[in-house]
Amino acid sequence: MDEAFDAIVVGAGPAGVTAARELANAGLSVVVLERGQFPGAKNVWGGILYREPTEALIPGFEQDAPLERPIIEQRYLLLTDDAMMGATFRSERFAQKPYNAYSALRSPFDRWHAATAEAAGAEIYSEFAVRDLLWREGCVAGVTTGDEEGELPANCVVLADGANSLLAQKAGLHAEWKPADQALVAKELIALPAATIEERFALTPGMGAALEIFGESTWGLLGYGFIYTNKDSLSIGTGALLSDLIDTGYNVNDMLDRFKKHPAIAPLVAGGEPIEYSGHLIPEGGFDRMPTLYGDGVLVVGDAAGFVNPLNREGANLAMLSGKLAAQTIIEAKARGDFSAASLSRYRELLDRSVVLQDLKKIRHVTPFAHQRPHLLRDYPRLAASLAEEYLTVDGTPKSAKYKKLMRMIAGAPKRRLLSDAIGARALLG
Ligand SMILES: Cc1cc2nc3c(=O)[nH]c(=O)nc-3n(C[C@H](O)[C@H](O)[C@H](O)COP(=O)(O)OP(=O)(O)OC[C@H]3O[C@@H](n4cnc5c(N)ncnc54)[C@H](O)[C@@H]3O)c2cc1C
């Protein structure tokens, strides 16, 4: 193919497909190259999909998209090795349309999503792994799949190749990714009848719950386990920062195995049949570890740019929004006939004004804060569990003695540390 495309998108995940759909809708010529057998074949999420940001990009998606259950309940749980405690929020508002969020399975969702871009006129080719970028006079001018026939020229290349983007490195936009910038997660899909799921999670038919579980679920490392209810399966996973896994020698597969066997978790998954297993990276470096987001003839979107908010498990929505903003940038660059870095810097402007970079900036210190305080997910759950056990045990001890014992247990916690954690946490949210 000699004629240059307006844009080549590398990767048919949420970011790449959104960019392609928006570009095609505006009448630009765009091709998506996906290394998997089909869009979604290699992709992983938990996964919770928020309705409002998705609706803003794909109006009416709820009618057609393969969704699992509206999420009406959120549980945050803390595990010690033999206890569990937590907070639950269940809302009638979340149980009515418009729903807040859905559980969804990645592979069917990505296939459906890719079809929306094809319907708009984008070409999507699967089993095309982009190996490198083509360069002309110092500018990115296309991609190559490794042989001469696989050389495709374009005015602009959108790097939507996900976490640990090798192409962003090759474009000179990012130094090597570090293990501290990525979390490694193991996930299983466990088949269970819908009625069993509803009984175990106390759900009305068709409705769903999301559980995020800290502490022993990651052997106390920074990260969390999760369980999300699908129609007739559970998504269960756990993971931690890659650097911590390397330092401790913990294996994320063993972590998931042990998580599933925890006395509070085992009854939820009992009798289920594991039907899918996957492992995947999540970018965790946040605002301070992003690559340069644009260069001459190139833009970086989604996980490749590190657009993940781990606090609110937002990734897909940020990926899609960044894809849309990249498309808007390319549409304007085409109108100007200028795909230089100066022209594409508009992408950064749009991102700065959007929820993507505003949120990442806001939470930029959260991961370092928690990482510097390993006791948060180890010592505090244990203390909270001991306090709860003591308070709830009725064994003839007079309450005055019991309350004194509880106060002694609290006083035994390092006060300076408690104070510093409380002040630090307050500053984070301020
Ligand atoms: C375990 C886990 C749980 C998660 N849970 C949630 C959740 O509940 N909610 C949420 O919103 N987000 C969640 N996320 C994050 C979310 O999945 C990502 O943020 C989102 O998928 C990013 O989309 P993307 O398009 O940027 O990248 P990806 O979805 O990773 O897509 C990248 C695509 O590029 C392709 N590709 C890579 N290299 C090449 C190449 N060289 N040539 C051609 N194709 C290539 C890949 O095959 C893939 O299809 C989770 C992630 C993980 C791993």
The ligand as a Tripos MOL2 file, in Angstrom:
@<TRIPOS>MOLECULE
LIG
   53    58     1     0     0
SMALL
NO_CHARGES

@<TRIPOS>ATOM
      1 C1         -6.6210   -7.5330   35.9400 C.3       1 LIG1
      2 C2         -7.0960   -6.2060   35.4350 C.ar      1 LIG1
      3 C3         -8.2760   -5.6760   35.9240 C.ar      1 LIG1
      4 C4         -8.7580   -4.4680   35.4210 C.ar      1 LIG1
      5 N1         -9.9700   -4.0300   35.8390 N.ar      1 LIG1
      6 C5        -10.5030   -2.9290   35.2770 C.ar      1 LIG1
      7 C6        -11.8360   -2.5440   35.5810 C.ar      1 LIG1
      8 O1        -12.5300   -3.2140   36.3490 O.2       1 LIG1
      9 N2        -12.3280   -1.4080   35.0020 N.ar      1 LIG1
     10 C7        -11.5780   -0.6520   34.1360 C.ar      1 LIG1
     11 O2        -12.0710    0.3590   33.6160 O.2       1 LIG1
     12 N3        -10.3190   -1.0180   33.8170 N.ar      1 LIG1
     13 C8         -9.7740   -2.1330   34.3570 C.ar      1 LIG1
     14 N4         -8.5100   -2.5250   34.0130 N.ar      1 LIG1
     15 C9         -7.7170   -1.6520   33.1390 C.3       1 LIG1
     16 C10        -8.1870   -1.7320   31.7080 C.3       1 LIG1
     17 O3         -8.2700   -3.0680   31.3030 O.3       1 LIG1
     18 C11        -7.1960   -0.9640   30.8310 C.3       1 LIG1
     19 O4         -6.9700    0.3020   31.3650 O.3       1 LIG1
     20 C12        -7.6960   -0.8330   29.4080 C.3       1 LIG1
     21 O5         -7.9250   -2.0800   28.8470 O.3       1 LIG1
     22 C13        -6.6740   -0.0730   28.5690 C.3       1 LIG1
     23 O6         -7.0740   -0.1000   27.2390 O.3       1 LIG1
     24 P1         -5.9990    0.0710   26.0820 P.3       1 LIG1
     25 O7         -6.7720    0.0420   24.8130 O.co2     1 LIG1
     26 O8         -5.1480    1.2330   26.3610 O.co2     1 LIG1
     27 O9         -5.0350   -1.1980   26.1920 O.3       1 LIG1
     28 P2         -5.3510   -2.7400   26.0520 P.3       1 LIG1
     29 O10        -6.7400   -3.0240   26.4220 O.co2     1 LIG1
     30 O11        -4.2700   -3.4510   26.7620 O.co2     1 LIG1
     31 O12        -5.2180   -3.0080   24.4940 O.3       1 LIG1
     32 C14        -3.9660   -3.0150   23.8690 C.3       1 LIG1
     33 C15        -4.1130   -3.7850   22.5690 C.3       1 LIG1
     34 O13        -2.9410   -3.6440   21.8030 O.3       1 LIG1
     35 C16        -2.6000   -4.9080   21.2400 C.3       1 LIG1
     36 N5         -1.1670   -4.8590   20.9550 N.ar      1 LIG1
     37 C17        -0.1420   -4.7540   21.8420 C.ar      1 LIG1
     38 N6          1.0450   -4.6800   21.1830 N.ar      1 LIG1
     39 C18         0.7420   -4.7430   19.8710 C.ar      1 LIG1
     40 C19         1.5400   -4.7020   18.7050 C.ar      1 LIG1
     41 N7          2.8700   -4.5720   18.7740 N.pl3     1 LIG1
     42 N8          0.9290   -4.7900   17.4890 N.ar      1 LIG1
     43 C20        -0.4270   -4.8990   17.4050 C.ar      1 LIG1
     44 N9         -1.2310   -4.9470   18.4990 N.ar      1 LIG1
     45 C21        -0.6470   -4.8580   19.6970 C.ar      1 LIG1
     46 C22        -3.0100   -5.8970   22.3340 C.3       1 LIG1
     47 O14        -3.1740   -7.1930   21.8100 O.3       1 LIG1
     48 C23        -4.3240   -5.2740   22.7970 C.3       1 LIG1
     49 O15        -5.4150   -5.6990   22.0410 O.3       1 LIG1
     50 C24        -8.0090   -3.7320   34.4780 C.ar      1 LIG1
     51 C25        -6.8050   -4.2620   33.9740 C.ar      1 LIG1
     52 C26        -6.3570   -5.4950   34.4370 C.ar      1 LIG1
     53 C27        -5.0980   -6.0650   33.8730 C.3       1 LIG1
@<TRIPOS>BOND
     1     1     2 1
     2     2     3 ar
     3     2    52 ar
     4     3     4 ar
     5     4     5 ar
     6     4    50 ar
     7     5     6 ar
     8     6     7 ar
     9     6    13 1
    10     7     8 2
    11     7     9 ar
    12     9    10 ar
    13    10    11 2
    14    10    12 ar
    15    12    13 ar
    16    13    14 ar
    17    14    15 1
    18    14    50 ar
    19    15    16 1
    20    16    17 1
    21    16    18 1
    22    18    19 1
    23    18    20 1
    24    20    21 1
    25    20    22 1
    26    22    23 1
    27    23    24 1
    28    24    25 2
    29    24    26 1
    30    24    27 1
    31    27    28 1
    32    28    29 2
    33    28    30 1
    34    28    31 1
    35    31    32 1
    36    32    33 1
    37    33    34 1
    38    33    48 1
    39    34    35 1
    40    35    36 1
    41    35    46 1
    42    36    37 ar
    43    36    45 ar
    44    37    38 ar
    45    38    39 ar
    46    39    40 ar
    47    39    45 ar
    48    40    41 1
    49    40    42 ar
    50    42    43 ar
    51    43    44 ar
    52    44    45 ar
    53    46    47 1
    54    46    48 1
    55    48    49 1
    56    50    51 ar
    57    51    52 ar
    58    52    53 1
@<TRIPOS>SUBSTRUCTURE
     1 LIG1         1 GROUP 0 **** ****
